Amino acid sequence: MDQEDRPVLVTGATGSTGRAVLEALAGRGKPVRAMVRREADRERLPVGVQAVVADFDDAVSVAAALRGAGRAYLVTPSAERAEAQQRRFADLAAEAGVEHVVVLSQLAADKDSPVRFLRYHAMVEEHVRSLGIGYTFLRPNLFFQGLLAFAGLVSAQGRFYAPIGDAKVSAIDVRDIGAVAAAALTEAGHEGATYTLTGPAAITHHDIAAALASALGRDVTFAEVPPDVFADSLSGMMPPWQIDGLLEDYAHYGRGEAAEVTATVADITGKPSRSIGQFARDYAAAFSS
């Protein structure tokens, strides 16, 4: 099979960035294969996308999903073993002859970071570099779509909260991540690149509340809460390790370490990254139901 005919494998195909990558790949003339965890997930994929069922903890199924693929987009569900899962996937991709892996990392990934998620992303990047295959690392900031976790609270009470105060974060829309990933998966010139992906501005959570209020036509407020109160509100919804990691993320934001703004999305896609206002208008219904 010619390289041009080999499919692009997209992992996390029903997740926020994976779905955005699938949608951005549409119309690019490349065969696309989506890796999903359950047979029922096939119905959630865009028309025309081939599905393959595999589990990151099952190397045999992952190897089968990779067989014949030319390029791959790598993202795993949030899990304590995510680093090991991603390293194994990269190993299997190299063994399968995949020529290029686009890896979802995170802004400020660093092996010495106090933030566990930033440490693991840096370790994955280091491992992929050692394999001798093509790679592109995408380092986005906080996702706008992550705000959907507050949708019920905003709808019912017109407010949301987090331990971040007035710190600014250059949050980004996952649709822009998908567009950059699709470019890296289908175009030349992205090999060996590490892209820091951000929205068009560093914004506070008060700015987010104002954007939601404008889109919804009613008051929406943001309230600062102490980390322990935030953790208590998540108890039972997330495992303790994930809550601890999320608190580390918010401390990272609070220190002003996530306010960098880049023009990378526009440079690669030819379109500016979406603003918080655009996100709020596009997702207004989710915050109103």
C-alpha positions as a Markdown table, in Angstrom:
| # | Residue | x | y | z |
|---|---|---|---|---|
| 1 | Met | 0.0 | 0.0 | 0.0 |
| 2 | Asp | 1.4 | 3.4 | -0.9 |
| 3 | Gln | 2.1 | 5.8 | 1.9 |
| 4 | Glu | -0.6 | 8.2 | 0.6 |
| 5 | Asp | -3.2 | 5.4 | 0.9 |
| 6 | Arg | -2.4 | 4.4 | 4.4 |
| 7 | Pro | -5.0 | 5.5 | 6.9 |
| 8 | Val | -4.6 | 8.0 | 9.6 |
| 9 | Leu | -5.4 | 6.5 | 13.0 |
| 10 | Val | -7.1 | 8.7 | 15.5 |
| 11 | Thr | -7.2 | 7.6 | 19.1 |
| 12 | Gly | -9.7 | 9.0 | 21.7 |
| 13 | Ala | -12.0 | 9.3 | 18.7 |
| 14 | Thr | -15.2 | 10.0 | 20.8 |
| 15 | Gly | -13.4 | 12.4 | 23.2 |
| 16 | Ser | -13.1 | 16.1 | 23.0 |
| 17 | Thr | -9.9 | 16.5 | 21.0 |
| 18 | Gly | -10.2 | 13.2 | 19.1 |
| 19 | Arg | -13.6 | 14.1 | 17.8 |
| 20 | Ala | -12.3 | 17.5 | 16.8 |
| 21 | Val | -9.4 | 15.9 | 14.9 |
| 22 | Leu | -11.9 | 13.6 | 13.0 |
| 23 | Glu | -14.0 | 16.6 | 12.0 |
| 24 | Ala | -10.9 | 18.5 | 10.9 |
| 25 | Leu | -9.7 | 15.6 | 8.8 |
| 26 | Ala | -13.0 | 15.4 | 6.9 |
| 27 | Gly | -12.5 | 16.5 | 3.3 |
| 28 | Arg | -8.7 | 16.2 | 3.4 |
| 29 | Gly | -8.8 | 13.2 | 1.1 |
| 30 | Lys | -7.1 | 10.8 | 3.6 |
| 31 | Pro | -8.6 | 7.5 | 4.8 |
| 32 | Val | -9.3 | 7.8 | 8.5 |
| 33 | Arg | -9.5 | 5.0 | 11.1 |
| 34 | Ala | -10.9 | 5.8 | 14.5 |
| 35 | Met | -9.9 | 3.8 | 17.6 |
| 36 | Val | -12.7 | 3.4 | 20.1 |
| 37 | Arg | -13.1 | 1.4 | 23.3 |
| 38 | Arg | -16.5 | -0.2 | 22.8 |
| 39 | Glu | -18.5 | -1.6 | 19.9 |
| 40 | Ala | -21.3 | 0.9 | 20.8 |
| 41 | Asp | -19.0 | 3.8 | 20.1 |
| 42 | Arg | -19.0 | 3.1 | 16.4 |
| 43 | Glu | -22.4 | 4.8 | 16.2 |
| 44 | Arg | -20.9 | 8.0 | 17.6 |
| 45 | Leu | -18.4 | 8.5 | 14.8 |
| 46 | Pro | -18.8 | 10.7 | 11.7 |
| 47 | Val | -20.1 | 9.0 | 8.6 |
| 48 | Gly | -17.3 | 7.4 | 6.5 |
| 49 | Val | -14.9 | 6.9 | 9.3 |
| 50 | Gln | -13.6 | 3.3 | 9.8 |
| 51 | Ala | -13.8 | 2.2 | 13.4 |
| 52 | Val | -11.5 | -0.3 | 15.2 |
| 53 | Val | -12.2 | -1.4 | 18.8 |
| 54 | Ala | -9.1 | -1.4 | 21.0 |
| 55 | Asp | -8.1 | -0.8 | 24.6 |
| 56 | Phe | -4.9 | 1.0 | 25.6 |
| 57 | Asp | -4.2 | -1.7 | 28.2 |
| 58 | Asp | -4.5 | -4.5 | 25.6 |
| 59 | Ala | -1.3 | -4.3 | 23.5 |
| 60 | Val | -2.6 | -6.9 | 21.0 |
| 61 | Ser | -5.7 | -4.9 | 20.2 |
| 62 | Val | -3.7 | -1.7 | 19.9 |
| 63 | Ala | -1.2 | -3.3 | 17.6 |
| 64 | Ala | -4.1 | -4.5 | 15.4 |
| 65 | Ala | -5.5 | -0.9 | 15.3 |
| 66 | Leu | -2.1 | 0.4 | 14.2 |
| 67 | Arg | -1.6 | -2.2 | 11.5 |
| 68 | Gly | -1.3 | -0.5 | 8.1 |
| 69 | Ala | -1.6 | 3.0 | 9.5 |
| 70 | Gly | 0.7 | 5.7 | 8.2 |
| 71 | Arg | 0.2 | 8.3 | 10.8 |
| 72 | Ala | -1.5 | 8.5 | 14.2 |
| 73 | Tyr | -3.0 | 11.0 | 16.7 |
| 74 | Leu | -2.3 | 10.0 | 20.3 |
| 75 | Val | -4.4 | 10.9 | 23.3 |
| 76 | Thr | -5.5 | 8.7 | 26.2 |
| 77 | Pro | -8.3 | 9.1 | 28.7 |
| 78 | Ser | -7.3 | 10.6 | 32.0 |
| 79 | Ala | -5.9 | 7.8 | 34.0 |
| 80 | Glu | -3.1 | 7.1 | 36.5 |
| 81 | Arg | -1.5 | 4.9 | 33.9 |
| 82 | Ala | -1.7 | 7.4 | 31.1 |
| 83 | Glu | 2.0 | 7.8 | 30.7 |
| 84 | Ala | 2.6 | 4.0 | 30.5 |
| 85 | Gln | -0.3 | 3.7 | 28.0 |
| 86 | Gln | 1.1 | 6.4 | 25.8 |
| 87 | Arg | 4.6 | 5.0 | 25.9 |
| 88 | Arg | 3.4 | 1.6 | 24.9 |
| 89 | Phe | 1.3 | 3.0 | 22.1 |
| 90 | Ala | 4.3 | 4.8 | 20.7 |
| 91 | Asp | 6.4 | 1.6 | 20.9 |
| 92 | Leu | 3.7 | -0.3 | 19.1 |
| 93 | Ala | 3.4 | 2.5 | 16.5 |
| 94 | Ala | 7.1 | 2.3 | 15.8 |
| 95 | Glu | 7.0 | -1.5 | 15.5 |
| 96 | Ala | 4.0 | -1.2 | 13.1 |
| 97 | Gly | 5.9 | 1.1 | 10.8 |
| 98 | Val | 3.8 | 4.2 | 11.5 |
| 99 | Glu | 5.9 | 7.1 | 10.1 |
| 100 | His | 4.5 | 10.0 | 12.2 |
| 101 | Val | 2.8 | 10.3 | 15.6 |
| 102 | Val | 1.0 | 13.6 | 16.6 |
| 103 | Val | 0.9 | 13.6 | 20.4 |
| 104 | Leu | -1.4 | 15.7 | 22.6 |
| 105 | Ser | 0.8 | 17.1 | 25.3 |
| 106 | Gln | 0.3 | 20.2 | 27.5 |
| 107 | Leu | 1.6 | 23.7 | 27.7 |
| 108 | Ala | 4.6 | 23.9 | 30.0 |
| 109 | Ala | 5.3 | 20.2 | 30.0 |
| 110 | Asp | 8.4 | 19.7 | 32.1 |
| 111 | Lys | 9.9 | 16.6 | 33.8 |
| 112 | Asp | 10.7 | 18.8 | 36.9 |
| 113 | Ser | 7.3 | 20.4 | 37.2 |
| 114 | Pro | 5.4 | 20.2 | 40.5 |
| 115 | Val | 2.3 | 19.3 | 38.3 |
| 116 | Arg | 2.0 | 15.6 | 37.8 |
| 117 | Phe | 0.3 | 15.9 | 34.4 |
| 118 | Leu | 3.0 | 18.2 | 33.1 |
| 119 | Arg | 5.7 | 15.7 | 34.3 |
| 120 | Tyr | 4.0 | 12.8 | 32.5 |
| 121 | His | 3.6 | 14.6 | 29.3 |
| 122 | Ala | 7.3 | 15.6 | 29.3 |
| 123 | Met | 8.2 | 11.9 | 29.9 |
| 124 | Val | 6.1 | 10.8 | 27.0 |
| 125 | Glu | 7.6 | 13.4 | 24.7 |
| 126 | Glu | 11.1 | 12.2 | 25.7 |
| 127 | His | 10.2 | 8.6 | 25.0 |
| 128 | Val | 8.7 | 9.4 | 21.6 |
| 129 | Arg | 11.8 | 11.3 | 20.6 |
| 130 | Ser | 14.0 | 8.3 | 21.4 |
| 131 | Leu | 12.1 | 6.0 | 19.0 |
| 132 | Gly | 13.4 | 7.4 | 15.7 |
| 133 | Ile | 9.9 | 8.0 | 14.2 |
| 134 | Gly | 8.4 | 11.2 | 13.0 |
| 135 | Tyr | 6.5 | 13.2 | 15.7 |
| 136 | Thr | 4.7 | 16.4 | 16.4 |
| 137 | Phe | 3.9 | 17.5 | 19.9 |
| 138 | Leu | 0.9 | 19.7 | 20.5 |
| 139 | Arg | 1.0 | 21.6 | 23.8 |
| 140 | Pro | -2.4 | 23.3 | 24.2 |
| 141 | Asn | -3.6 | 25.2 | 27.3 |
| 142 | Leu | -6.8 | 24.8 | 29.3 |
| 143 | Phe | -9.7 | 23.7 | 27.0 |
| 144 | Phe | -12.8 | 26.0 | 26.7 |
| 145 | Gln | -14.8 | 22.8 | 26.4 |
| 146 | Gly | -13.7 | 21.8 | 29.9 |
| 147 | Leu | -16.0 | 24.6 | 31.1 |
| 148 | Leu | -18.9 | 22.3 | 30.1 |
| 149 | Ala | -18.3 | 20.5 | 33.4 |
| 150 | Phe | -19.8 | 23.6 | 35.0 |
| 151 | Ala | -22.8 | 23.8 | 32.5 |
| 152 | Gly | -25.3 | 22.4 | 35.0 |
| 153 | Leu | -24.2 | 24.8 | 37.7 |
| 154 | Val | -24.3 | 27.8 | 35.3 |
| 155 | Ser | -27.8 | 26.8 | 34.1 |
| 156 | Ala | -29.3 | 26.2 | 37.5 |
| 157 | Gln | -27.5 | 28.9 | 39.6 |
| 158 | Gly | -25.8 | 31.3 | 37.1 |
| 159 | Arg | -22.4 | 30.8 | 38.6 |
| 160 | Phe | -19.3 | 28.6 | 38.7 |
| 161 | Tyr | -16.2 | 28.4 | 40.9 |
| 162 | Ala | -12.6 | 27.3 | 41.0 |
| 163 | Pro | -9.4 | 28.0 | 43.0 |
| 164 | Ile | -7.8 | 30.4 | 40.5 |
| 165 | Gly | -8.7 | 33.9 | 41.5 |
| 166 | Asp | -7.8 | 36.6 | 38.9 |
| 167 | Ala | -5.1 | 34.6 | 37.2 |
| 168 | Lys | -5.1 | 34.7 | 33.4 |
| 169 | Val | -5.0 | 31.6 | 31.3 |
| 170 | Ser | -4.6 | 31.5 | 27.5 |
| 171 | Ala | -7.4 | 28.8 | 27.2 |
| 172 | Ile | -8.1 | 27.3 | 23.8 |
| 173 | Asp | -11.0 | 25.8 | 21.9 |
| 174 | Val | -10.5 | 22.1 | 21.1 |
| 175 | Arg | -11.7 | 22.7 | 17.5 |
| 176 | Asp | -8.5 | 24.7 | 17.0 |
| 177 | Ile | -6.4 | 21.9 | 18.4 |
| 178 | Gly | -8.2 | 19.6 | 16.0 |
| 179 | Ala | -7.4 | 21.8 | 13.1 |
| 180 | Val | -3.7 | 21.9 | 13.9 |
| 181 | Ala | -3.6 | 18.2 | 14.5 |
| 182 | Ala | -5.2 | 17.5 | 11.1 |
| 183 | Ala | -2.6 | 19.7 | 9.4 |
| 184 | Ala | 0.2 | 17.8 | 11.1 |
| 185 | Leu | -1.3 | 14.5 | 10.2 |
| 186 | Thr | -1.8 | 15.3 | 6.5 |
| 187 | Glu | 0.8 | 17.9 | 5.5 |
| 188 | Ala | 4.6 | 17.9 | 5.3 |
| 189 | Gly | 6.7 | 20.3 | 7.4 |
| 190 | His | 5.6 | 19.5 | 10.9 |
| 191 | Glu | 8.0 | 16.7 | 11.6 |
| 192 | Gly | 10.0 | 17.2 | 14.9 |
| 193 | Ala | 7.9 | 20.3 | 15.8 |
| 194 | Thr | 6.6 | 21.2 | 19.3 |
| 195 | Tyr | 3.6 | 23.6 | 19.0 |
| 196 | Thr | 2.4 | 25.7 | 21.9 |
| 197 | Leu | -1.3 | 26.2 | 21.2 |
| 198 | Thr | -3.4 | 28.9 | 22.8 |
| 199 | Gly | -6.4 | 31.0 | 22.4 |
| 200 | Pro | -6.2 | 34.6 | 21.2 |
| 201 | Ala | -5.8 | 36.1 | 24.6 |
| 202 | Ala | -5.0 | 35.3 | 28.2 |
| 203 | Ile | -8.3 | 35.6 | 30.2 |
| 204 | Thr | -9.5 | 35.3 | 33.7 |
| 205 | His | -12.4 | 33.2 | 34.9 |
| 206 | His | -14.3 | 36.5 | 35.4 |
| 207 | Asp | -13.8 | 37.1 | 31.7 |
| 208 | Ile | -15.3 | 33.7 | 31.0 |
| 209 | Ala | -18.3 | 34.5 | 33.2 |
| 210 | Ala | -18.8 | 37.7 | 31.3 |
| 211 | Ala | -18.7 | 35.9 | 27.9 |
| 212 | Leu | -21.2 | 33.4 | 29.1 |
| 213 | Ala | -23.5 | 36.1 | 30.5 |
| 214 | Ser | -23.4 | 37.9 | 27.1 |
| 215 | Ala | -24.1 | 34.8 | 25.1 |
| 216 | Leu | -26.9 | 33.7 | 27.5 |
| 217 | Gly | -28.5 | 37.1 | 28.1 |
| 218 | Arg | -28.5 | 36.7 | 31.8 |
| 219 | Asp | -26.1 | 37.1 | 34.8 |
| 220 | Val | -23.3 | 34.6 | 35.2 |
| 221 | Thr | -20.7 | 35.1 | 37.9 |
| 222 | Phe | -17.4 | 33.4 | 38.9 |
| 223 | Ala | -16.4 | 32.9 | 42.5 |
| 224 | Glu | -13.0 | 32.1 | 43.9 |
| 225 | Val | -13.0 | 29.1 | 46.3 |
| 226 | Pro | -10.2 | 27.6 | 48.4 |
| 227 | Pro | -8.6 | 24.5 | 47.0 |
| 228 | Asp | -10.0 | 22.3 | 49.8 |
| 229 | Val | -13.5 | 23.5 | 49.1 |
| 230 | Phe | -13.1 | 22.8 | 45.4 |
| 231 | Ala | -11.7 | 19.3 | 46.2 |
| 232 | Asp | -14.6 | 18.6 | 48.4 |
| 233 | Ser | -17.1 | 19.6 | 45.7 |
| 234 | Leu | -15.4 | 17.0 | 43.4 |
| 235 | Ser | -15.3 | 14.2 | 45.9 |
| 236 | Gly | -17.2 | 11.2 | 44.6 |
| 237 | Met | -17.1 | 12.6 | 41.0 |
| 238 | Met | -13.4 | 11.9 | 40.5 |
| 239 | Pro | -10.9 | 9.6 | 42.1 |
| 240 | Pro | -8.5 | 11.2 | 44.6 |
| 241 | Trp | -5.5 | 11.1 | 42.4 |
| 242 | Gln | -7.4 | 13.0 | 39.7 |
| 243 | Ile | -8.6 | 15.7 | 42.1 |
| 244 | Asp | -5.1 | 16.1 | 43.4 |
| 245 | Gly | -3.8 | 16.5 | 39.9 |
| 246 | Leu | -6.5 | 19.0 | 39.1 |
| 247 | Leu | -5.6 | 21.1 | 42.1 |
| 248 | Glu | -1.9 | 21.1 | 40.9 |
| 249 | Asp | -3.1 | 22.3 | 37.5 |
| 250 | Tyr | -5.1 | 25.2 | 39.1 |
| 251 | Ala | -2.1 | 26.1 | 41.3 |
| 252 | His | 0.0 | 26.2 | 38.1 |
| 253 | Tyr | -2.6 | 28.5 | 36.5 |
| 254 | Gly | -2.7 | 30.6 | 39.7 |
| 255 | Arg | 1.0 | 31.2 | 39.5 |
| 256 | Gly | 0.6 | 32.8 | 36.1 |
| 257 | Glu | 2.4 | 30.0 | 34.3 |
| 258 | Ala | -0.3 | 29.4 | 31.7 |
| 259 | Ala | -0.8 | 32.9 | 30.3 |
| 260 | Glu | 1.5 | 32.7 | 27.3 |
| 261 | Val | -0.3 | 33.6 | 24.0 |
| 262 | Thr | 1.0 | 32.3 | 20.7 |
| 263 | Ala | -0.2 | 32.8 | 17.1 |
| 264 | Thr | 0.6 | 29.1 | 16.2 |
| 265 | Val | -3.0 | 28.2 | 15.4 |
| 266 | Ala | -3.3 | 31.1 | 12.8 |
| 267 | Asp | 0.2 | 30.4 | 11.5 |
| 268 | Ile | -0.7 | 26.7 | 10.7 |
| 269 | Thr | -4.3 | 26.9 | 9.8 |
| 270 | Gly | -4.6 | 30.3 | 8.3 |
| 271 | Lys | -7.4 | 31.2 | 10.7 |
| 272 | Pro | -7.2 | 32.9 | 14.1 |
| 273 | Ser | -7.9 | 30.8 | 17.2 |
| 274 | Arg | -11.5 | 31.1 | 18.5 |
| 275 | Ser | -12.2 | 33.5 | 21.4 |
| 276 | Ile | -14.0 | 32.8 | 24.6 |
| 277 | Gly | -16.9 | 34.9 | 23.2 |
| 278 | Gln | -17.1 | 32.6 | 20.1 |
| 279 | Phe | -17.1 | 29.5 | 22.3 |
| 280 | Ala | -19.8 | 30.9 | 24.6 |
| 281 | Arg | -22.1 | 31.7 | 21.6 |
| 282 | Asp | -21.5 | 28.3 | 20.0 |
| 283 | Tyr | -22.2 | 26.4 | 23.2 |
| 284 | Ala | -24.9 | 28.6 | 24.7 |
| 285 | Ala | -27.5 | 25.9 | 24.5 |
| 286 | Ala | -25.3 | 23.6 | 26.7 |
| 287 | Phe | -25.3 | 26.2 | 29.4 |
| 288 | Ser | -29.0 | 26.9 | 29.2 |
| 289 | Ser | -30.5 | 23.4 | 29.3 |
